[in-house]
Amino acid sequence: MKQNIYDNTEFFNSYKALRETDDNYNILLEQPVMRELLPDLRNKSILDLGCGFGNNCIDFINAGAKQVTGVDISKNMFSEAIKNNFHSKIDYINMPLEEIGLLELKYDFIYSSLCFHYIKDFDKLIKDAYSLLNNNGVLLFSQEHPIVTASDLNSGEYIRDENNEPYAYCFNGYQYEGLRDGHWFVDNVIEYHRTFSTVINTLCENGFIINKIAEPVPSDYALSKRPRLSKEFIKPTFLIVKAIKN
């Protein structure tokens, strides 16, 4: 079953409020590294998987992309993207990532921000991405780090000293891949855990060449905005991979 948690009203409203803050993890930690790893977008055709509000789609057009397709399973996200980030060079499609093999266009660049950990069949997703890319096309995606997804959701925890400051992180079940069910704003948010080696090997086995791997750490600016991001030096929250179609 394809999860569509973003059309849960309580979840969506909470998530939207979070993304509207200026000190969330996406803005301070994930997005700066994703921007650093972007290829030259001028005159490129781009597919944004899990495009959300469409903010990145607009940014790609402003960076010179000739055409952008944004795909998202959520009707709420689709409506927000159409309302706030409409552009004649952007096509928004309301469909699950599990069905992108049905798309007929080819792309120079596929981008995805924090969606792949929601997908059960990672091998199929990567096969579809490979098929949709032109030769030498680039895939850039971020996901929750396997250290984060390893434990049953919300059961991993920091070990703290006598001043309640974290100095280590305790997690379990790393080698047991599969579904994780937990609470984030609401109950029964489903993610899928895969080991670091499974993520990388799946890409390589399907014809991709790994170009860059990043596990973001906060900048001085990010730490000034949100000091507790110092925990990222103990345990990374995100894994970012840039790969090229061979």
FIKOLZA-1660 file (N, C-alpha, C; in steps of 0.1 Angstrom, whole numbers, plus 5000, padded with zeros to 4 digits):
% residues 246
   i   px   py   pz ch aa at
   1 5008 4988 5000  A  M  N
   1 5000 5000 5000  A  M CA
   1 5009 5012 5000  A  M  C
   2 5005 5022 4992  A  K  N
   2 5013 5035 4990  A  K CA
   2 5008 5045 5001  A  K  C
   3 5018 5049 5010  A  Q  N
   3 5014 5058 5020  A  Q CA
   3 5013 5072 5015  A  Q  C
   4 5002 5079 5020  A  N  N
   4 4999 5093 5017  A  N CA
   4 4996 5100 5030  A  N  C
   5 5006 5101 5039  A  I  N
   5 5004 5107 5052  A  I CA
   5 5002 5122 5050  A  I  C
   6 5007 5128 5040  A  Y  N
   6 5006 5143 5038  A  Y CA
   6 4991 5147 5035  A  Y  C
   7 4982 5138 5032  A  D  N
   7 4968 5142 5030  A  D CA
   7 4960 5139 5043  A  D  C
   8 4967 5135 5054  A  N  N
   8 4961 5135 5067  A  N CA
   8 4961 5150 5072  A  N  C
   9 4949 5156 5075  A  T  N
   9 4948 5170 5078  A  T CA
   9 4957 5174 5089  A  T  C
  10 4957 5166 5100  A  E  N
  10 4964 5170 5112  A  E CA
  10 4979 5170 5109  A  E  C
  11 4984 5159 5102  A  F  N
  11 4998 5158 5098  A  F CA
  11 5002 5170 5089  A  F  C
  12 4994 5172 5079  A  F  N
  12 4997 5182 5069  A  F CA
  12 4998 5196 5075  A  F  C
  13 4989 5200 5083  A  N  N
  13 4989 5213 5090  A  N CA
  13 5001 5214 5099  A  N  C
  14 5005 5204 5106  A  S  N
  14 5016 5204 5115  A  S CA
  14 5029 5205 5106  A  S  C
  15 5030 5198 5096  A  Y  N
  15 5042 5198 5087  A  Y CA
  15 5043 5211 5080  A  Y  C
  16 5032 5217 5075  A  K  N
  16 5033 5230 5069  A  K CA
  16 5037 5241 5078  A  K  C
  17 5033 5240 5091  A  A  N
  17 5037 5250 5101  A  A CA
  17 5052 5249 5103  A  A  C
  18 5057 5236 5104  A  L  N
  18 5071 5234 5106  A  L CA
  18 5079 5240 5095  A  L  C
  19 5075 5237 5083  A  R  N
  19 5083 5242 5071  A  R CA
  19 5083 5257 5070  A  R  C
  20 5073 5264 5076  A  E  N
  20 5073 5278 5075  A  E CA
  20 5082 5285 5085  A  E  C
  21 5088 5277 5094  A  T  N
  21 5098 5283 5104  A  T CA
  21 5111 5285 5096  A  T  C
  22 5120 5293 5102  A  D  N
  22 5132 5296 5096  A  D CA
  22 5144 5289 5102  A  D  C
  23 5141 5280 5111  A  D  N
  23 5152 5272 5118  A  D CA
  23 5149 5257 5118  A  D  C
  24 5142 5253 5107  A  N  N
  24 5139 5238 5107  A  N CA
  24 5151 5231 5100  A  N  C
  25 5151 5218 5102  A  Y  N
  25 5163 5210 5097  A  Y CA
  25 5165 5211 5082  A  Y  C
  26 5154 5212 5075  A  N  N
  26 5155 5213 5060  A  N CA
  26 5163 5225 5056  A  N  C
  27 5159 5236 5062  A  I  N
  27 5166 5249 5058  A  I CA
  27 5180 5250 5063  A  I  C
  28 5183 5246 5075  A  L  N
  28 5196 5248 5081  A  L CA
  28 5206 5236 5078  A  L  C
  29 5201 5224 5075  A  L  N
  29 5210 5213 5074  A  L CA
  29 5210 5206 5061  A  L  C
  30 5198 5202 5056  A  E  N
  30 5197 5194 5044  A  E CA
  30 5198 5203 5031  A  E  C
  31 5190 5214 5030  A  Q  N
  31 5190 5222 5018  A  Q CA
  31 5203 5228 5014  A  Q  C
  32 5211 5233 5023  A  P  N
  32 5224 5239 5019  A  P CA
  32 5233 5229 5012  A  P  C
  33 5233 5217 5017  A  V  N
  33 5242 5207 5010  A  V CA
  33 5236 5202 4997  A  V  C
  34 5223 5201 4996  A  M  N
  34 5216 5198 4984  A  M CA
  34 5219 5208 4973  A  M  C
  35 5219 5221 4977  A  R  N
  35 5222 5232 4967  A  R CA
  35 5236 5231 4963  A  R  C
  36 5246 5228 4972  A  E  N
  36 5260 5227 4968  A  E CA
  36 5262 5216 4958  A  E  C
  37 5254 5206 4958  A  L  N
  37 5256 5194 4949  A  L CA
  37 5248 5195 4936  A  L  C
  38 5240 5205 4934  A  L  N
  38 5233 5207 4922  A  L CA
  38 5242 5208 4910  A  L  C
  39 5239 5201 4899  A  P  N
  39 5246 5203 4887  A  P CA
  39 5242 5216 4880  A  P  C
  40 5248 5219 4869  A  D  N
  40 5244 5231 4861  A  D CA
  40 5230 5228 4856  A  D  C
  41 5221 5236 4859  A  L  N
  41 5207 5234 4855  A  L CA
  41 5203 5241 4843  A  L  C
  42 5211 5249 4837  A  R  N
  42 5208 5257 4825  A  R CA
  42 5204 5248 4813  A  R  C
  43 5192 5251 4808  A  N  N
  43 5186 5244 4797  A  N CA
  43 5184 5229 4799  A  N  C
  44 5183 5225 4812  A  K  N
  44 5181 5211 4815  A  K CA
  44 5166 5208 4818  A  K  C
  45 5162 5195 4815  A  S  N
  45 5149 5190 4818  A  S CA
  45 5151 5183 4832  A  S  C
  46 5141 5186 4841  A  I  N
  46 5143 5181 4855  A  I CA
  46 5130 5175 4860  A  I  C
  47 5132 5164 4868  A  L  N
  47 5121 5157 4874  A  L CA
  47 5124 5158 4889  A  L  C
  48 5114 5164 4896  A  D  N
  48 5115 5165 4911  A  D CA
  48 5105 5155 4917  A  D  C
  49 5111 5145 4924  A  L  N
  49 5103 5134 4930  A  L CA
  49 5099 5138 4944  A  L  C
  50 5086 5139 4947  A  G  N
  50 5082 5143 4960  A  G CA
  50 5084 5158 4961  A  G  C
  51 5078 5166 4951  A  C  N
  51 5081 5180 4950  A  C CA
  51 5075 5189 4960  A  C  C
  52 5065 5183 4968  A  G  N
  52 5060 5191 4979  A  G CA
  52 5053 5204 4974  A  G  C
  53 5057 5215 4980  A  F  N
  53 5051 5228 4978  A  F CA
  53 5055 5234 4964  A  F  C
  54 5065 5227 4958  A  G  N
  54 5070 5232 4945  A  G CA
  54 5080 5243 4946  A  G  C
  55 5086 5245 4958  A  N  N
  55 5096 5256 4960  A  N CA
  55 5108 5253 4951  A  N  C
  56 5113 5240 4952  A  N  N
  56 5125 5237 4944  A  N CA
  56 5122 5238 4929  A  N  C
  57 5110 5234 4925  A  C  N
  57 5107 5235 4911  A  C CA
  57 5109 5249 4905  A  C  C
  58 5104 5259 4913  A  I  N
  58 5105 5273 4909  A  I CA
  58 5120 5277 4909  A  I  C
  59 5127 5272 4919  A  D  N
  59 5142 5275 4920  A  D CA
  59 5149 5270 4908  A  D  C
  60 5145 5258 4903  A  F  N
  60 5152 5252 4892  A  F CA
  60 5149 5261 4879  A  F  C
  61 5137 5265 4878  A  I  N
  61 5134 5274 4866  A  I CA
  61 5142 5287 4867  A  I  C
  62 5143 5293 4879  A  N  N
  62 5150 5305 4881  A  N CA
  62 5165 5303 4878  A  N  C
  63 5170 5290 4879  A  A  N
  63 5184 5287 4877  A  A CA
  63 5186 5284 4862  A  A  C
  64 5176 5285 4854  A  G  N
  64 5177 5283 4839  A  G CA
  64 5172 5270 4833  A  G  C
  65 5166 5262 4841  A  A  N
  65 5160 5249 4836  A  A CA
  65 5150 5252 4825  A  A  C
  66 5150 5244 4815  A  K  N
  66 5140 5246 4804  A  K CA
  66 5127 5240 4807  A  K  C
  67 5126 5230 4815  A  Q  N
  67 5113 5223 4819  A  Q CA
  67 5115 5215 4831  A  Q  C
  68 5105 5216 4840  A  V  N
  68 5105 5209 4853  A  V CA
  68 5092 5201 4854  A  V  C
  69 5093 5189 4858  A  T  N
  69 5081 5181 4862  A  T CA
  69 5082 5178 4877  A  T  C
  70 5072 5182 4884  A  G  N
  70 5071 5179 4898  A  G CA
  70 5061 5168 4901  A  G  C
  71 5065 5158 4908  A  V  N
  71 5056 5147 4911  A  V CA
  71 5054 5146 4927  A  V  C
  72 5042 5144 4931  A  D  N
  72 5039 5142 4945  A  D CA
  72 5026 5134 4947  A  D  C
  73 5026 5125 4956  A  I  N
  73 5014 5117 4959  A  I CA
  73 5003 5125 4966  A  I  C
  74 5006 5136 4973  A  S  N
  74 4997 5143 4981  A  S CA
  74 4989 5153 4973  A  S  C
  75 4976 5152 4974  A  K  N
  75 4967 5162 4968  A  K CA
  75 4969 5176 4975  A  K  C
  76 4971 5176 4988  A  N  N
  76 4974 5188 4995  A  N CA
  76 4986 5195 4990  A  N  C
  77 4997 5187 4988  A  M  N
  77 5009 5193 4982  A  M CA
  77 5007 5198 4968  A  M  C
  78 5000 5190 4960  A  F  N
  78 4997 5194 4946  A  F CA
  78 4990 5207 4946  A  F  C
  79 4980 5209 4954  A  S  N
  79 4972 5221 4955  A  S CA
  79 4981 5233 4958  A  S  C
  80 4989 5231 4969  A  E  N
  80 4998 5242 4973  A  E CA
  80 5008 5246 4962  A  E  C
  81 5013 5236 4955  A  A  N
  81 5023 5239 4945  A  A CA
  81 5017 5247 4933  A  A  C
  82 5005 5243 4929  A  I  N
  82 4998 5250 4918  A  I CA
  82 4994 5264 4922  A  I  C
  83 4990 5266 4935  A  K  N
  83 4986 5279 4940  A  K CA
  83 4998 5288 4942  A  K  C
  84 5009 5283 4947  A  N  N
  84 5020 5292 4951  A  N CA
  84 5032 5292 4942  A  N  C
  85 5033 5282 4934  A  N  N
  85 5046 5280 4926  A  N CA
  85 5042 5276 4911  A  N  C
  86 5032 5282 4906  A  F  N
  86 5028 5279 4892  A  F CA
  86 5038 5286 4883  A  F  C
  87 5041 5279 4872  A  H  N
  87 5049 5284 4861  A  H CA
  87 5046 5277 4848  A  H  C
  88 5047 5284 4837  A  S  N
  88 5043 5277 4824  A  S CA
  88 5053 5266 4821  A  S  C
  89 5065 5266 4827  A  K  N
  89 5075 5256 4823  A  K CA
  89 5075 5245 4834  A  K  C
  90 5066 5245 4843  A  I  N
  90 5065 5234 4853  A  I CA
  90 5052 5227 4851  A  I  C
  91 5053 5213 4851  A  D  N
  91 5042 5204 4851  A  D CA
  91 5041 5197 4864  A  D  C
  92 5030 5199 4872  A  Y  N
  92 5029 5192 4885  A  Y CA
  92 5020 5180 4882  A  Y  C
  93 5024 5169 4887  A  I  N
  93 5016 5156 4885  A  I CA
  93 5014 5150 4899  A  I  C
  94 5001 5147 4901  A  N  N
  94 4997 5141 4914  A  N CA
  94 4997 5126 4912  A  N  C
  95 5008 5120 4916  A  M  N
  95 5009 5105 4915  A  M CA
  95 5020 5100 4925  A  M  C
  96 5019 5088 4929  A  P  N
  96 5029 5082 4938  A  P CA
  96 5042 5080 4931  A  P  C
  97 5053 5080 4938  A  L  N
  97 5066 5077 4932  A  L CA
  97 5067 5063 4927  A  L  C
  98 5059 5054 4933  A  E  N
  98 5059 5040 4928  A  E CA
  98 5055 5039 4914  A  E  C
  99 5049 5049 4908  A  E  N
  99 5043 5048 4894  A  E CA
  99 5051 5057 4884  A  E  C
 100 5063 5062 4888  A  I  N
 100 5070 5071 4879  A  I CA
 100 5074 5064 4866  A  I  C
 101 5075 5051 4866  A  G  N
 101 5078 5044 4854  A  G CA
 101 5068 5046 4843  A  G  C
 102 5056 5052 4846  A  L  N
 102 5046 5055 4836  A  L CA
 102 5049 5068 4828  A  L  C
 103 5058 5076 4834  A  L  N
 103 5061 5089 4827  A  L CA
 103 5068 5086 4814  A  L  C
 104 5065 5095 4804  A  E  N
 104 5070 5093 4791  A  E CA
 104 5082 5101 4787  A  E  C
 105 5085 5112 4794  A  L  N
 105 5096 5121 4791  A  L CA
 105 5109 5115 4796  A  L  C
 106 5120 5120 4791  A  K  N
 106 5133 5118 4796  A  K CA
 106 5139 5130 4803  A  K  C
 107 5147 5129 4812  A  Y  N
 107 5152 5140 4820  A  Y CA
 107 5167 5140 4821  A  Y  C
 108 5173 5152 4822  A  D  N
 108 5187 5154 4825  A  D CA
 108 5191 5153 4839  A  D  C
 109 5181 5155 4848  A  F  N
 109 5184 5156 4862  A  F CA
 109 5172 5152 4870  A  F  C
 110 5174 5143 4879  A  I  N
 110 5163 5139 4888  A  I CA
 110 5167 5142 4903  A  I  C
 111 5158 5149 4909  A  Y  N
 111 5160 5154 4923  A  Y CA
 111 5149 5149 4932  A  Y  C
 112 5153 5146 4945  A  S  N
 112 5143 5142 4955  A  S CA
 112 5148 5146 4968  A  S  C
 113 5140 5153 4976  A  S  N
 113 5143 5157 4989  A  S CA
 113 5135 5150 4999  A  S  C
 114 5141 5141 5007  A  L  N
 114 5136 5135 5019  A  L CA
 114 5123 5127 5016  A  L  C
 115 5123 5119 5005  A  C  N
 115 5111 5111 5002  A  C CA
 115 5114 5096 5000  A  C  C
 116 5127 5092 4997  A  F  N
 116 5130 5078 4993  A  F CA
 116 5128 5069 5005  A  F  C
 117 5129 5074 5017  A  H  N
 117 5127 5065 5029  A  H CA
 117 5112 5061 5031  A  H  C
 118 5103 5067 5023  A  Y  N
 118 5089 5063 5024  A  Y CA
 118 5085 5052 5014  A  Y  C
 119 5095 5048 5005  A  I  N
 119 5092 5039 4994  A  I CA
 119 5096 5025 4998  A  I  C
 120 5087 5016 4997  A  K  N
 120 5091 5002 5001  A  K CA
 120 5100 4995 4991  A  K  C
 121 5098 4996 4978  A  D  N
 121 5106 4989 4968  A  D CA
 121 5116 4999 4962  A  D  C
 122 5127 5000 4969  A  F  N
 122 5138 5009 4965  A  F CA
 122 5144 5005 4952  A  F  C
 123 5146 4992 4950  A  D  N
 123 5152 4987 4938  A  D CA
 123 5144 4992 4925  A  D  C
 124 5131 4990 4926  A  K  N
 124 5122 4995 4915  A  K CA
 124 5123 5010 4913  A  K  C
 125 5123 5017 4924  A  L  N
 125 5124 5032 4923  A  L CA
 125 5137 5036 4916  A  L  C
 126 5148 5029 4919  A  I  N
 126 5161 5033 4913  A  I CA
 126 5161 5028 4898  A  I  C
 127 5155 5017 4895  A  K  N
 127 5154 5012 4881  A  K CA
 127 5146 5022 4873  A  K  C
 128 5135 5027 4879  A  D  N
 128 5127 5037 4872  A  D CA
 128 5134 5050 4869  A  D  C
 129 5141 5054 4880  A  A  N
 129 5149 5067 4879  A  A CA
 129 5160 5065 4867  A  A  C
 130 5166 5054 4867  A  Y  N
 130 5177 5052 4857  A  Y CA
 130 5170 5052 4843  A  Y  C
 131 5159 5046 4841  A  S  N
 131 5152 5046 4828  A  S CA
 131 5148 5060 4824  A  S  C
 132 5144 5068 4833  A  L  N
 132 5139 5082 4830  A  L CA
 132 5150 5092 4827  A  L  C
 133 5163 5088 4830  A  L  N
 133 5174 5098 4828  A  L CA
 133 5180 5096 4814  A  L  C
 134 5184 5107 4809  A  N  N
 134 5192 5107 4797  A  N CA
 134 5206 5102 4800  A  N  C
 135 5214 5098 4790  A  N  N
 135 5227 5093 4793  A  N CA
 135 5235 5104 4800  A  N  C
 136 5243 5100 4810  A  N  N
 136 5251 5110 4818  A  N CA
 136 5242 5119 4827  A  N  C
 137 5229 5115 4828  A  G  N
 137 5220 5123 4837  A  G CA
 137 5224 5121 4851  A  G  C
 138 5219 5130 4859  A  V  N
 138 5223 5130 4874  A  V CA
 138 5211 5128 4882  A  V  C
 139 5213 5119 4893  A  L  N
 139 5203 5117 4903  A  L CA
 139 5209 5123 4916  A  L  C
 140 5201 5132 4922  A  L  N
 140 5205 5137 4935  A  L CA
 140 5193 5135 4945  A  L  C
 141 5196 5128 4956  A  F  N
 141 5185 5126 4966  A  F CA
 141 5190 5127 4980  A  F  C
 142 5181 5131 4989  A  S  N
 142 5184 5130 5003  A  S CA
 142 5173 5121 5009  A  S  C
 143 5177 5115 5021  A  Q  N
 143 5168 5106 5028  A  Q CA
 143 5172 5106 5043  A  Q  C
 144 5164 5101 5051  A  E  N
 144 5168 5100 5065  A  E CA
 144 5179 5090 5066  A  E  C
 145 5189 5093 5074  A  H  N
 145 5201 5085 5075  A  H CA
 145 5197 5071 5080  A  H  C
 146 5204 5060 5075  A  P  N
 146 5201 5047 5080  A  P CA
 146 5203 5045 5095  A  P  C
 147 5211 5053 5102  A  I  N
 147 5213 5053 5116  A  I CA
 147 5200 5057 5123  A  I  C
 148 5193 5067 5116  A  V  N
 148 5180 5072 5122  A  V CA
 148 5169 5062 5120  A  V  C
 149 5168 5056 5108  A  T  N
 149 5157 5047 5105  A  T CA
 149 5159 5033 5111  A  T  C
 150 5171 5030 5116  A  A  N
 150 5174 5016 5120  A  A CA
 150 5165 5011 5131  A  A  C
 151 5164 5019 5142  A  S  N
 151 5156 5016 5153  A  S CA
 151 5141 5017 5150  A  S  C
 152 5132 5009 5157  A  D  N
 152 5118 5012 5156  A  D CA
 152 5116 5027 5158  A  D  C
 153 5108 5033 5150  A  L  N
 153 5108 5048 5150  A  L CA
 153 5105 5053 5164  A  L  C
 154 5113 5064 5167  A  N  N
 154 5112 5071 5180  A  N CA
 154 5119 5063 5191  A  N  C
 155 5125 5051 5189  A  S  N
 155 5131 5044 5200  A  S CA
 155 5146 5046 5201  A  S  C
 156 5152 5052 5191  A  G  N
 156 5166 5056 5192  A  G CA
 156 5167 5068 5202  A  G  C
 157 5178 5068 5210  A  E  N
 157 5178 5079 5219  A  E CA
 157 5193 5083 5222  A  E  C
 158 5194 5096 5226  A  Y  N
 158 5207 5101 5230  A  Y CA
 158 5210 5097 5244  A  Y  C
 159 5223 5094 5247  A  I  N
 159 5228 5092 5261  A  I CA
 159 5233 5105 5266  A  I  C
 160 5229 5109 5277  A  R  N
 160 5232 5123 5282  A  R CA
 160 5241 5122 5295  A  R  C
 161 5249 5133 5297  A  D  N
 161 5257 5134 5309  A  D CA
 161 5249 5140 5320  A  D  C
 162 5256 5143 5331  A  E  N
 162 5250 5148 5344  A  E CA
 162 5243 5162 5342  A  E  C
 163 5248 5168 5331  A  N  N
 163 5242 5182 5328  A  N CA
 163 5231 5181 5317  A  N  C
 164 5227 5168 5314  A  N  N
 164 5216 5165 5304  A  N CA
 164 5221 5169 5290  A  N  C
 165 5234 5169 5288  A  E  N
 165 5239 5172 5274  A  E CA
 165 5242 5158 5267  A  E  C
 166 5238 5157 5255  A  P  N
 166 5240 5144 5248  A  P CA
 166 5255 5142 5244  A  P  C
 167 5260 5130 5246  A  Y  N
 167 5274 5127 5242  A  Y CA
 167 5275 5114 5234  A  Y  C
 168 5264 5107 5233  A  A  N
 168 5264 5094 5225  A  A CA
 168 5249 5092 5220  A  A  C
 169 5248 5082 5210  A  Y  N
 169 5235 5079 5205  A  Y CA
 169 5233 5064 5205  A  Y  C
 170 5222 5059 5210  A  C  N
 170 5220 5045 5211  A  C CA
 170 5209 5041 5201  A  C  C
 171 5212 5031 5193  A  F  N
 171 5202 5026 5183  A  F CA
 171 5203 5011 5182  A  F  C
 172 5193 5005 5175  A  N  N
 172 5193 4991 5174  A  N CA
 172 5187 4986 5161  A  N  C
 173 5188 4973 5158  A  G  N
 173 5182 4967 5146  A  G CA
 173 5187 4972 5133  A  G  C
 174 5199 4976 5132  A  Y  N
 174 5205 4982 5120  A  Y CA
 174 5204 4972 5108  A  Y  C
 175 5207 4960 5110  A  Q  N
 175 5208 4950 5099  A  Q CA
 175 5194 4944 5096  A  Q  C
 176 5184 4947 5103  A  Y  N
 176 5170 4942 5101  A  Y CA
 176 5163 4953 5092  A  Y  C
 177 5164 4951 5079  A  E  N
 177 5158 4960 5070  A  E CA
 177 5142 4959 5070  A  E  C
 178 5135 4969 5065  A  G  N
 178 5121 4968 5063  A  G CA
 178 5113 4979 5070  A  G  C
 179 5100 4977 5072  A  L  N
 179 5091 4987 5076  A  L CA
 179 5094 4992 5091  A  L  C
 180 5093 5005 5093  A  R  N
 180 5093 5011 5106  A  R CA
 180 5080 5019 5108  A  R  C
 181 5074 5018 5119  A  D  N
 181 5061 5024 5121  A  D CA
 181 5062 5033 5134  A  D  C
 182 5060 5046 5133  A  G  N
 182 5062 5054 5145  A  G CA
 182 5053 5067 5145  A  G  C
 183 5057 5076 5153  A  H  N
 183 5049 5088 5155  A  H CA
 183 5057 5100 5151  A  H  C
 184 5051 5108 5142  A  W  N
 184 5056 5121 5138  A  W CA
 184 5044 5130 5135  A  W  C
 185 5040 5138 5145  A  F  N
 185 5028 5146 5145  A  F CA
 185 5016 5137 5147  A  F  C
 186 5015 5126 5140  A  V  N
 186 5004 5116 5142  A  V CA
 186 5010 5102 5143  A  V  C
 187 5002 5092 5147  A  D  N
 187 5006 5079 5148  A  D CA
 187 5007 5072 5134  A  D  C
 188 5013 5061 5133  A  N  N
 188 5014 5052 5121  A  N CA
 188 5020 5059 5109  A  N  C
 189 5030 5066 5111  A  V  N
 189 5038 5072 5100  A  V CA
 189 5048 5061 5096  A  V  C
 190 5047 5056 5084  A  I  N
 190 5055 5045 5079  A  I CA
 190 5067 5049 5071  A  I  C
 191 5079 5043 5075  A  E  N
 191 5091 5045 5067  A  E CA
 191 5097 5031 5065  A  E  C
 192 5107 5031 5056  A  Y  N
 192 5114 5018 5054  A  Y CA
 192 5129 5020 5056  A  Y  C
 193 5134 5011 5064  A  H  N
 193 5149 5011 5068  A  H CA
 193 5156 5003 5058  A  H  C
 194 5167 5009 5053  A  R  N
 194 5177 5001 5045  A  R CA
 194 5191 5005 5050  A  R  C
 195 5200 4996 5050  A  T  N
 195 5213 4998 5054  A  T CA
 195 5220 5008 5044  A  T  C
 196 5231 5014 5048  A  F  N
 196 5239 5022 5040  A  F CA
 196 5244 5014 5028  A  F  C
 197 5248 5002 5030  A  S  N
 197 5253 4994 5019  A  S CA
 197 5242 4990 5009  A  S  C
 198 5230 4988 5014  A  T  N
 198 5219 4985 5004  A  T CA
 198 5216 4997 4996  A  T  C
 199 5216 5009 5001  A  V  N
 199 5214 5021 4993  A  V CA
 199 5224 5023 4982  A  V  C
 200 5237 5021 4986  A  I  N
 200 5247 5024 4976  A  I CA
 200 5248 5012 4966  A  I  C
 201 5247 5000 4971  A  N  N
 201 5248 4989 4962  A  N CA
 201 5236 4988 4952  A  N  C
 202 5225 4992 4956  A  T  N
 202 5213 4992 4947  A  T CA
 202 5215 5002 4936  A  T  C
 203 5221 5014 4939  A  L  N
 203 5224 5023 4928  A  L CA
 203 5235 5018 4919  A  L  C
 204 5245 5012 4924  A  C  N
 204 5256 5006 4915  A  C CA
 204 5251 4995 4907  A  C  C
 205 5243 4986 4913  A  E  N
 205 5238 4974 4905  A  E CA
 205 5229 4978 4894  A  E  C
 206 5223 4990 4895  A  N  N
 206 5214 4994 4885  A  N CA
 206 5220 5004 4875  A  N  C
 207 5233 5005 4875  A  G  N
 207 5240 5013 4865  A  G CA
 207 5245 5027 4868  A  G  C
 208 5243 5031 4881  A  F  N
 208 5247 5044 4885  A  F CA
 208 5262 5044 4890  A  F  C
 209 5268 5055 4887  A  I  N
 209 5282 5057 4893  A  I CA
 209 5280 5067 4904  A  I  C
 210 5285 5064 4916  A  I  N
 210 5284 5073 4928  A  I CA
 210 5294 5085 4926  A  I  C
 211 5288 5097 4926  A  N  N
 211 5297 5109 4924  A  N CA
 211 5300 5115 4938  A  N  C
 212 5290 5115 4947  A  K  N
 212 5293 5122 4960  A  K CA
 212 5283 5116 4970  A  K  C
 213 5288 5115 4982  A  I  N
 213 5280 5111 4994  A  I CA
 213 5282 5122 5005  A  I  C
 214 5271 5126 5011  A  A  N
 214 5273 5136 5021  A  A CA
 214 5264 5133 5033  A  A  C
 215 5269 5136 5045  A  E  N
 215 5262 5134 5058  A  E CA
 215 5263 5147 5065  A  E  C
 216 5253 5156 5062  A  P  N
 216 5254 5171 5066  A  P CA
 216 5257 5173 5080  A  P  C
 217 5266 5183 5083  A  V  N
 217 5268 5188 5096  A  V CA
 217 5265 5203 5096  A  V  C
 218 5261 5208 5107  A  P  N
 218 5256 5222 5107  A  P CA
 218 5268 5232 5105  A  P  C
 219 5265 5243 5098  A  S  N
 219 5274 5254 5097  A  S CA
 219 5274 5263 5110  A  S  C
 220 5283 5272 5111  A  D  N
 220 5283 5281 5122  A  D CA
 220 5270 5289 5123  A  D  C
 221 5265 5293 5111  A  Y  N
 221 5253 5300 5111  A  Y CA
 221 5241 5292 5116  A  Y  C
 222 5241 5279 5111  A  A  N
 222 5230 5270 5115  A  A CA
 222 5230 5268 5131  A  A  C
 223 5242 5267 5136  A  L  N
 223 5244 5265 5151  A  L CA
 223 5239 5277 5158  A  L  C
 224 5242 5289 5152  A  S  N
 224 5237 5301 5159  A  S CA
 224 5222 5303 5159  A  S  C
 225 5216 5297 5148  A  K  N
 225 5201 5297 5148  A  K CA
 225 5195 5287 5156  A  K  C
 226 5201 5275 5157  A  R  N
 226 5196 5264 5164  A  R CA
 226 5207 5256 5171  A  R  C
 227 5211 5260 5183  A  P  N
 227 5223 5254 5189  A  P CA
 227 5222 5239 5191  A  P  C
 228 5210 5233 5193  A  R  N
 228 5209 5219 5195  A  R CA
 228 5213 5211 5183  A  R  C
 229 5215 5217 5171  A  L  N
 229 5220 5210 5160  A  L CA
 229 5234 5205 5162  A  L  C
 230 5241 5209 5173  A  S  N
 230 5254 5203 5176  A  S CA
 230 5253 5188 5178  A  S  C
 231 5241 5183 5180  A  K  N
 231 5239 5168 5181  A  K CA
 231 5242 5161 5168  A  K  C
 232 5243 5168 5157  A  E  N
 232 5246 5162 5144  A  E CA
 232 5260 5157 5143  A  E  C
 233 5269 5162 5152  A  F  N
 233 5282 5158 5152  A  F CA
 233 5283 5144 5159  A  F  C
 234 5273 5140 5166  A  I  N
 234 5272 5127 5173  A  I CA
 234 5265 5117 5164  A  I  C
 235 5254 5121 5157  A  K  N
 235 5247 5112 5149  A  K CA
 235 5240 5120 5137  A  K  C
 236 5243 5117 5125  A  P  N
 236 5238 5124 5113  A  P CA
 236 5223 5121 5112  A  P  C
 237 5215 5131 5108  A  T  N
 237 5201 5129 5105  A  T CA
 237 5198 5126 5090  A  T  C
 238 5207 5131 5081  A  F  N
 238 5204 5129 5067  A  F CA
 238 5216 5122 5060  A  F  C
 239 5212 5115 5049  A  L  N
 239 5221 5110 5040  A  L CA
 239 5218 5116 5026  A  L  C
 240 5228 5121 5019  A  I  N
 240 5226 5127 5006  A  I CA
 240 5235 5120 4996  A  I  C
 241 5230 5116 4985  A  V  N
 241 5237 5109 4975  A  V CA
 241 5235 5115 4961  A  V  C
 242 5246 5117 4954  A  K  N
 242 5246 5122 4940  A  K CA
 242 5252 5111 4931  A  K  C
 243 5245 5107 4921  A  A  N
 243 5249 5096 4913  A  A CA
 243 5247 5100 4898  A  A  C
 244 5254 5093 4889  A  I  N
 244 5254 5096 4875  A  I CA
 244 5250 5084 4867  A  I  C
 245 5241 5085 4858  A  K  N
 245 5238 5074 4849  A  K CA
 245 5250 5070 4840  A  K  C
 246 5254 5058 4841  A  N  N
 246 5266 5053 4834  A  N CA
 246 5262 5052 4819  A  N  C
% end
